[in-house]
Every structure is written in C-alpha cells, then in structure tokens.
Amino acid sequence: MIDIPTRRTATVAVAIAIAVTWVSVITVLIAHQPDPGVASPGQLREGLTAALNEHDAEALSELIDYPPASADDFAKSYLDALAGRGAHDVTVKFAPDDLAPTSATVSGKLGDGTAFGYPVAIAVKDKLWLVSFTPPLP
C-alpha cells in the first residue's frame, strides 16, 4: 500500500524546508559579511569625519569597534544624539600622530554655536583601523 501524504504533512514539510533555507541564507550572509574597519588611519579619519557630518549611520557602523549584531543600532542612536543637538562642522584629530594614532578627538559645533569635543580610542584589529567610542587609555 502506498502512503499518500496528507495536506497537513505536506504543509509541515514545506514549513520545515523554508525554515532550513532561511537559516542557511542568514548564516551564509553573516559569514560573508566583511569585518568592520579600513586599511589606513587616513581612511579612518576621512570616513569618520564624513559619517559624523553627513549623519550616515551605515558608514559609521562600518568604522566602529562594536559587536556586529548591534553596530547599526548603536551608530544610528549615536548619530541621532548628535543630530538632536545640532552638531555640525565635525572634525577628527588623531594623537599622538597621524600615522600611528591611539586616540582621536572629535570636535565640532552644536546647534547653539557652542563648541564640543571628546576623546575616543583608536583600535587596530586584523590590520583594520577602527574607532572605539570609549575613552582612550593613557
């Protein structure tokens, strides 16, 4: 006797196949996602300055030393806070020098015209330069 699948069995089999396919696609996408960071300190300064001035969360998320699963959300909320204060004319200055920085000072002007500035740490991971939004260590 031949067993003919019921509609319920077929529906369950299709649902399982869709779930397995979805998990496989997500795994492949995550595995092929490039590591954050850029190849040189100059690229980091230019990219960070542009991302902060243009309020570009996607560009910022690619430059920060932050868990990849949360980098987009962090970048968006960080830029929303800057935009909420009217930040503009943002500059990034490296220390102790431009070729091998360990920290940076992000500065600019707020919407009311007052100046702001704060330090951030610079990190190098797997030869990729990143900014870390934690205070730099001395």
The 8 nearest C-alpha neighbors of each residue, nearest first, counted from 0:
[[1, 2, 3, 4, 5, 8, 6, 9],
 [0, 2, 3, 4, 5, 8, 9, 6],
 [3, 1, 4, 0, 5, 8, 9, 6],
 [2, 4, 1, 5, 0, 6, 8, 9],
 [5, 3, 8, 2, 9, 6, 7, 1],
 [4, 6, 8, 7, 9, 3, 10, 2],
 [5, 7, 9, 8, 10, 4, 11, 3],
 [6, 8, 10, 5, 9, 11, 4, 12],
 [9, 7, 11, 5, 10, 6, 4, 12],
 [8, 10, 12, 6, 7, 11, 13, 5],
 [9, 11, 7, 13, 12, 8, 6, 14],
 [12, 10, 14, 8, 9, 13, 15, 7],
 [11, 13, 9, 15, 10, 14, 8, 16],
 [12, 14, 16, 10, 15, 11, 17, 9],
 [15, 13, 11, 17, 16, 12, 10, 18],
 [14, 16, 18, 12, 13, 17, 19, 11],
 [15, 17, 13, 19, 14, 18, 20, 12],
 [18, 16, 20, 14, 15, 19, 21, 13],
 [19, 17, 15, 21, 20, 16, 14, 22],
 [18, 20, 16, 22, 21, 17, 23, 15],
 [21, 19, 23, 17, 18, 22, 16, 24],
 [20, 22, 18, 24, 23, 19, 17, 25],
 [23, 21, 25, 19, 24, 20, 26, 18],
 [24, 22, 20, 26, 21, 25, 19, 27],
 [23, 25, 27, 21, 26, 22, 20, 28],
 [26, 24, 28, 22, 27, 23, 29, 21],
 [27, 25, 23, 29, 24, 28, 30, 22],
 [26, 28, 30, 24, 29, 25, 31, 23],
 [29, 27, 25, 31, 26, 30, 32, 24],
 [30, 28, 32, 26, 31, 27, 25, 24],
 [29, 31, 27, 28, 32, 26, 33, 25],
 [32, 30, 28, 29, 27, 33, 26, 34],
 [31, 33, 29, 30, 28, 34, 27, 35],
 [34, 32, 31, 35, 30, 29, 36, 61],
 [33, 35, 36, 32, 61, 127, 67, 31],
 [36, 34, 61, 62, 33, 63, 37, 129],
 [35, 37, 62, 127, 129, 128, 61, 34],
 [36, 38, 127, 128, 39, 43, 42, 129],
 [37, 39, 127, 128, 126, 42, 36, 40],
 [40, 38, 42, 41, 37, 128, 43, 127],
 [39, 41, 43, 42, 44, 128, 98, 97],
 [42, 40, 44, 43, 39, 45, 97, 98],
 [41, 43, 45, 39, 40, 44, 46, 37],
 [42, 44, 40, 46, 41, 45, 47, 37],
 [43, 45, 41, 47, 42, 46, 48, 91],
 [46, 44, 42, 48, 43, 47, 49, 41],
 [47, 45, 43, 49, 48, 44, 42, 50],
 [46, 48, 50, 44, 49, 45, 43, 51],
 [47, 49, 45, 51, 46, 50, 90, 44],
 [48, 50, 46, 52, 47, 51, 53, 45],
 [51, 49, 55, 47, 53, 59, 54, 48],
 [50, 52, 54, 48, 49, 53, 47, 89],
 [53, 51, 49, 54, 50, 89, 87, 48],
 [52, 54, 50, 55, 51, 49, 48, 56],
 [55, 53, 51, 50, 52, 78, 56, 82],
 [56, 54, 50, 53, 58, 57, 59, 51],
 [57, 55, 75, 59, 74, 58, 60, 54],
 [56, 58, 60, 59, 55, 71, 61, 74],
 [57, 59, 61, 55, 56, 60, 50, 62],
 [60, 58, 56, 62, 61, 50, 57, 74],
 [59, 61, 57, 70, 71, 74, 62, 58],
 [62, 60, 35, 59, 58, 63, 36, 57],
 [63, 61, 36, 129, 59, 60, 35, 130],
 [64, 62, 130, 129, 60, 65, 131, 61],
 [63, 65, 131, 129, 130, 62, 66, 35],
 [64, 66, 70, 63, 67, 69, 131, 60],
 [65, 67, 68, 69, 70, 64, 63, 71],
 [68, 66, 70, 69, 65, 71, 35, 60],
 [67, 69, 66, 70, 71, 65, 72, 29],
 [68, 70, 67, 72, 66, 71, 73, 65],
 [71, 69, 67, 73, 60, 72, 65, 66],
 [72, 70, 74, 60, 73, 69, 75, 57],
 [73, 71, 75, 69, 74, 70, 76, 56],
 [72, 74, 70, 76, 75, 71, 77, 69],
 [75, 73, 77, 56, 71, 60, 72, 76],
 [74, 76, 56, 72, 78, 77, 73, 79],
 [75, 77, 79, 73, 78, 74, 72, 80],
 [78, 76, 74, 80, 75, 79, 73, 81],
 [79, 77, 81, 75, 80, 76, 54, 82],
 [78, 80, 76, 82, 81, 77, 83, 75],
 [79, 81, 83, 77, 78, 82, 76, 84],
 [82, 80, 78, 84, 86, 83, 79, 85],
 [83, 81, 85, 79, 84, 80, 86, 78],
 [84, 82, 80, 81, 85, 79, 86, 78],
 [83, 85, 81, 82, 86, 109, 110, 80],
 [86, 84, 110, 82, 109, 83, 81, 87],
 [87, 85, 109, 81, 108, 84, 82, 110],
 [88, 86, 89, 108, 107, 52, 109, 85],
 [89, 87, 107, 108, 90, 52, 86, 106],
 [90, 88, 107, 87, 106, 52, 48, 51],
 [91, 89, 106, 48, 105, 107, 88, 92],
 [90, 92, 105, 104, 48, 44, 103, 106],
 [91, 93, 104, 103, 90, 105, 94, 44],
 [94, 92, 103, 97, 100, 102, 96, 95],
 [95, 93, 96, 100, 102, 103, 101, 97],
 [94, 96, 100, 93, 101, 97, 102, 99],
 [97, 95, 94, 100, 98, 99, 93, 101],
 [96, 98, 93, 100, 99, 94, 40, 95],
 [99, 97, 96, 100, 40, 41, 39, 93],
 [100, 98, 97, 96, 101, 40, 95, 94],
 [101, 99, 94, 96, 93, 102, 95, 97],
 [100, 102, 121, 120, 94, 99, 95, 122],
 [103, 101, 120, 121, 94, 100, 119, 135],
 [104, 102, 93, 119, 92, 118, 94, 120],
 [103, 105, 118, 92, 117, 91, 106, 119],
 [104, 106, 91, 116, 117, 90, 118, 103],
 [107, 105, 116, 115, 90, 89, 104, 91],
 [108, 106, 89, 88, 115, 114, 87, 90],
 [107, 109, 114, 87, 86, 113, 112, 115],
 [108, 110, 86, 85, 112, 111, 113, 84],
 [109, 111, 85, 112, 86, 84, 108, 87],
 [110, 112, 109, 113, 85, 108, 84, 114],
 [113, 111, 109, 110, 108, 114, 85, 86],
 [114, 112, 109, 108, 111, 115, 110, 107],
 [115, 113, 108, 107, 109, 112, 116, 106],
 [116, 114, 106, 107, 108, 113, 109, 117],
 [115, 117, 106, 105, 104, 107, 114, 118],
 [116, 118, 105, 104, 106, 119, 115, 103],
 [119, 117, 104, 103, 134, 105, 135, 102],
 [120, 118, 134, 132, 103, 135, 133, 102],
 [119, 121, 135, 102, 131, 134, 130, 133],
 [122, 120, 130, 101, 102, 131, 129, 100],
 [121, 123, 129, 128, 130, 124, 120, 131],
 [124, 122, 128, 127, 126, 129, 125, 121],
 [125, 123, 127, 126, 122, 128, 129, 36],
 [124, 126, 127, 123, 128, 34, 36, 38],
 [127, 125, 124, 123, 128, 38, 37, 39],
 [128, 126, 36, 37, 38, 124, 123, 125],
 [129, 127, 123, 36, 37, 122, 39, 38],
 [130, 128, 36, 122, 62, 63, 64, 121],
 [131, 129, 121, 63, 64, 120, 122, 62],
 [130, 132, 120, 64, 133, 63, 121, 119],
 [133, 131, 119, 130, 120, 134, 63, 64],
 [132, 134, 131, 119, 120, 135, 118, 130],
 [133, 135, 119, 120, 118, 136, 132, 131],
 [136, 134, 120, 119, 102, 133, 137, 118],
 [135, 137, 134, 120, 102, 101, 133, 119],
 [136, 135, 102, 101, 134, 120, 95, 94]]
